[in-house]
Amino acid sequence: MILHGCPSAAWEAALDAGSYTGDTLATEGFVHCSDPGTVHLPLTALFNGRTDLVLLVVDPARVGAPVRWEPGDPRNAAAPWFPHVYGPIPVEAVAAVHDLVPEPDGSFLLPPPLRER
């Protein structure tokens, strides 16, 4: 499974549309995703302290678009790699949705159900 954090309103709009495109598919050509070990990095960097977020748990086998693991920072060989979805994510490919609650310092951790895996 791969993970993607987004505002709950964006996920609700995706439910109506049938797929999720995020805010980067049109501008960068892919939807940024993460794995359980790295998801805290973009969540905290992009959404620090926000309380209107959900975490999508995406089954890459059900996406129907290429999923490529690419470096988060191509200039740094030691930087983590992230999965990028090169197309819209069908709502049927989302296996679970979890509310994201920031820590007291505004950072994010995996939601408790995912930490237990």
C-alpha positions as CSV (number, residue, x, y, z in Angstrom):
1,M,0.0,0.0,0.0
2,I,1.0,3.6,-0.6
3,L,-0.3,6.7,1.2
4,H,-1.4,10.1,0.3
5,G,-2.5,12.9,2.6
6,C,-4.9,15.5,1.5
7,P,-7.6,17.9,2.7
8,S,-10.8,16.1,3.5
9,A,-12.7,18.4,1.1
10,A,-10.4,17.2,-1.8
11,W,-11.3,13.6,-0.9
12,E,-15.0,14.4,-0.8
13,A,-14.7,16.0,-4.2
14,A,-12.9,12.9,-5.5
15,L,-15.8,10.7,-4.2
16,D,-18.2,12.8,-6.4
17,A,-15.8,12.8,-9.4
18,G,-14.9,9.1,-9.2
19,S,-11.2,9.7,-9.0
20,Y,-8.6,11.8,-7.1
21,T,-6.1,14.0,-8.9
22,G,-4.7,16.1,-6.1
23,D,-3.1,19.4,-6.8
24,T,-0.1,18.1,-8.7
25,L,-1.3,15.8,-11.4
26,A,-2.0,18.7,-13.8
27,T,1.1,20.7,-12.9
28,E,3.7,17.9,-12.3
29,G,2.2,15.0,-14.1
30,F,1.8,12.7,-11.1
31,V,0.2,12.5,-7.6
32,H,2.8,12.5,-4.8
33,C,2.5,9.5,-2.5
34,S,4.6,8.0,0.3
35,D,5.1,4.8,2.2
36,P,4.4,4.3,5.9
37,G,8.0,5.1,6.8
38,T,8.2,8.4,5.0
39,V,4.7,9.8,5.0
40,H,5.3,11.9,8.1
41,L,7.9,14.0,6.0
42,P,5.6,15.5,3.4
43,L,2.6,15.7,5.8
44,T,4.6,17.7,8.3
45,A,6.4,19.9,5.7
46,L,3.2,20.7,3.7
47,F,0.4,20.6,6.2
48,N,2.0,21.3,9.6
49,G,-0.8,21.8,12.3
50,R,-3.7,21.4,9.9
51,T,-6.8,19.7,11.3
52,D,-8.8,19.2,8.0
53,L,-6.8,16.3,6.6
54,V,-7.3,12.6,5.7
55,L,-4.8,9.9,4.8
56,L,-5.7,7.8,1.8
57,V,-4.4,4.2,1.8
58,V,-4.0,3.3,-1.9
59,D,-3.6,-0.1,-3.4
60,P,-1.2,0.5,-6.3
61,A,-2.4,-2.6,-8.1
62,R,-5.8,-1.1,-8.4
63,V,-4.7,2.4,-9.6
64,G,-4.6,1.5,-13.3
65,A,-1.8,4.1,-13.9
66,P,2.0,3.8,-13.7
67,V,3.4,4.0,-10.1
68,R,7.1,4.9,-10.1
69,W,9.4,5.1,-7.2
70,E,11.5,8.2,-7.6
71,P,13.9,10.2,-5.4
72,G,12.3,12.9,-3.3
73,D,15.4,15.1,-4.0
74,P,17.2,14.1,-7.2
75,R,20.3,16.1,-6.1
76,N,20.7,14.0,-2.9
77,A,21.4,10.3,-3.4
78,A,20.6,9.6,0.2
79,A,17.2,11.2,0.1
80,P,14.2,8.9,0.5
81,W,12.4,7.7,-2.6
82,F,8.6,8.2,-3.0
83,P,5.9,6.5,-5.1
84,H,4.4,8.8,-7.7
85,V,1.1,7.9,-9.4
86,Y,1.2,9.0,-13.1
87,G,-2.6,9.4,-13.5
88,P,-5.7,9.9,-11.4
89,I,-6.3,7.6,-8.5
90,P,-9.8,5.9,-8.8
91,V,-11.8,6.0,-5.6
92,E,-12.0,2.2,-5.9
93,A,-8.2,2.0,-5.4
94,V,-8.4,3.6,-2.0
95,A,-8.6,0.8,0.5
96,A,-9.0,3.0,3.6
97,V,-9.3,6.6,4.7
98,H,-8.0,7.8,8.1
99,D,-8.4,11.2,9.8
100,L,-5.1,12.9,10.4
101,V,-4.6,14.6,13.8
102,P,-1.5,16.7,14.2
103,E,0.8,16.1,17.2
104,P,1.0,19.0,19.7
105,D,4.0,20.5,17.8
106,G,2.0,20.3,14.5
107,S,3.8,17.3,13.0
108,F,2.1,14.1,11.9
109,L,2.5,10.4,12.7
110,L,0.8,7.5,11.1
111,P,-2.7,7.1,12.4
112,P,-2.9,4.5,15.2
113,P,-4.5,1.7,13.0
114,L,-1.6,1.9,10.6
115,R,1.1,2.1,13.4
116,E,-0.1,-1.3,14.6
117,R,0.7,-3.1,11.3
